[in-house]
Amino acid sequence: MTLRATRASYDTVAADYAALLADELAAKHLDRAMLGAFAAYVEAGGGGPVADLGCGPGRVTAYLRDLGLDASGTDLSPGMVAEARRRYPELRFEVGTMSALDLPDGSLGGAVAWYSLVHTPPEELGPYTAEFHRVLAPGGHLLLAFKAGEDEGVRLEHAYGHPVDLDVYRFDPDRVAGLLEGAGFEVRARLVRAADPEERTPQAFLIARRPIGSGSVDGCEGE
């Protein structure tokens, strides 16, 4: 799976994806609770800008804004970013990749990757966790949401009424927590909820914090 194929697939489905999922959070009580807990952690840690990484059409970015956060979004797909800008013109959305963010070191009070890692093979998650650590300020928080499973993937060739070229991965929550800790994070909370009727797998959520006083993963920063 290449970034090019992922980008092209989401450009294709952007309008229908945005319409179908516009009100999805309304019926997902635990999902909203985790977003609320994340917002409270960010505010308690001193606030600061929050990036919704892999923001899609911007519904989670807008929800974070409604929780009182200074939220903006980044997505690989120009089509998704166009939808987000159309739906939420008052918010900031940019095209970018999560593994190489156009953000200064330590510039964020919080970051969210809301199901945006699901097309990343489990063995390739490490650079993403390292990048999240880089852009978060000491004391900043990270929220991950993903499909829970045994590090397995399924092929997706049709979605949201369109042909697509995607692999969708499920991750072992304990393994993801270990990757975060290896990147220098403290895992503050984790939740695995049962699948809703329209879902095939349990869903996992992790909140992690970059410790105050932490340097880079290799220990060179801050010495």
N, C-alpha and C positions, 0 to 999 in steps of 0.2 A: 504494500500500500504506500503510495506517495502522497506528499502534501498537495501535489497538483491534482490528483484524482479526488482527494477530499474536498479541495476548494471548488473544483468543477461540480461535484455532486451537490454541495450546499448552495452554490450559485443557482443550480437548476431548481432546487426545491424551495428556495428562500421565501417566496410569496405564500405558498401553500403551508409551509412549515409555520410561518408567523401567524397565519390565520387560525390554524388548527390548535396551536398551543398558547394562544393569547391569554386564555383564562385558566391555564392548567394549574397554577398554584392555588387557586381558590379552593380546590377540593383536597389539597395535600397538606394536612394540618401539621404533620411532623416536619415536612420540608420547610414550611414557613417558620416553624419553631427553631429550626437550626439556623436559618437566615437571621432570625431575631436574636438568637444567642450570639452569633457572629458579630452582629451590629453592636450589641452591648459590650462584647469584648473589645472591639475597636474603640468605642467611645471611652471605655474605662482605661484603655492604654494610651489615651491622649489624642485620639482621632487621627486626622490626616486623610489624604486622598485614598480612595479605594478603587481598584481595577477589577472589572468583571472580565476575566480572561476566557476567550471563546464565547463571547456574549450573544452570538446569534442575533435574533431580531430585537434584543434589548429588554425583554420583559423582566429579567432578573436585575439588570442594571436599574431599571425604573423602580422595582420593588425596594432595592437597597436605598435609592434616593428617598423613597417614601418613608423609610426607616430613619431618615435623618443623616445619611452618609453622603459625602462628596464623591459620588460614584460616576465612573466613566467606563466605556467598554472598548474592547479590542477583539477583532475576529479575523480569522484567516480568509474568510469569504467576502469579497467586495459586494456580492449580492445581499448577503446578510447585513452587512454594514449599511447598505442603502436602505434596507427595510427598517433597521433600527433608527436611522436618521429621519426617515419619513414618519415613523410612529412616535418618536420622542425627540422632536427637533430642539428641545431645550437642553438635551444632554449631549455629551461628547462621545463620539464613536470613531475609531480609527481601524484601518486594516493593519494587521501585524501577526506575527507568529509567537506562540507562547514559549518556545525554546530559545528565542533571541528577541527579547522585548526591547523596544526603543524607549527605555526608561533608565534614569540614573540609578546608581546603587543607593539603596536605602531610602527611596523616594516615596514609598507607599506606607500608609497606616494599615492597610488590609488588602487582601487579594482573594478572589473567588474563582475557582475553576469548577463550574456547575455542569457536570457531565461532558466537559469539553476535552477530557483525556480519553474518552471511550474509543477513539480510533488509533490510539497509541499502543503498540505491542507492550506487554508487561515488562519485557527486558529492556525497553527503551524509555522507561519512566524517569530514570535517574537524572538526565539533563534538565528535565522540567522541574523537578523538585529543587535542584541546585539554582535554577533561574528564579524560581519563586523566592528562595531564600535571599538571593542577591538584591532583588528589587524591594523587599520589605525592610523597613526601618527596624532596628532593635526594639522589641516590644510589640511589633506588628503581628497581625493574625492572618492566617490562611484558612479558607474553607474549601474542602474538596467534596464533591458529590459524584458518585459513580455506581455502576451496577456491580453488585457483590457476586462473586463466584470464585472458582478455582483457577484464576489466571487463564481463562479460555476465551476463544473468539468464535464469532459466527459471521458468515458472509451475508451481506445485504446487497441485493441487486435491484430492489424496488422499494420505494418509500415515499410517503406523502404524495402519491399519485404519479410518480416519475421514476424512470430508470436511474439507478445510482451505482456507484462503484466504491463500496465501503466495506471495511471489516470493523466489527463492533466487538470490543473486548470487555470481559468481566474481570474484576480484580479481587484478590484475597485481601480483606481489610487489614489483617495483621501484617501482611507483607507491605502494603502501602504505608502503614504506620511505621514500620521499620525503615523504609526508604526515607520517610520524612525525618526520623530521628538521625539517620545517617547523614542527612543533609544539614543537620544542625538545629532542627526544630524540636520543640517540646510538644508532644501531643496532649492537648487539653481536654478533648471530648471526642467520643465516637458513638455513633448510632448505626445499627443495622435494623431496618424495618422490613416487615413482610411486604411481599409484592401486592400492589393494588390489583383489582380485577383486570385491568388492561395491560399489566406488566407480566413478564415471564420470570423475573428473578427478584430476589430481595435487593434493596437499595441501601447503599452505605454512605455515611457522612462522617468526615473527620474535621475537627478544628485543631489547628496547631499554631504555635507561637514561636516567633524568632526571639530567643532570650535577649534581654538587655545585657549589653556588654559582649554579645557574641560577635565574632569576626567571621571571616570566610571559612568555608569548609576545610581548607587546607591549613588554617590557622595563621596565615600570613597577615591578614588585616587586623589592625588594632593592637599589634604587638609594640 
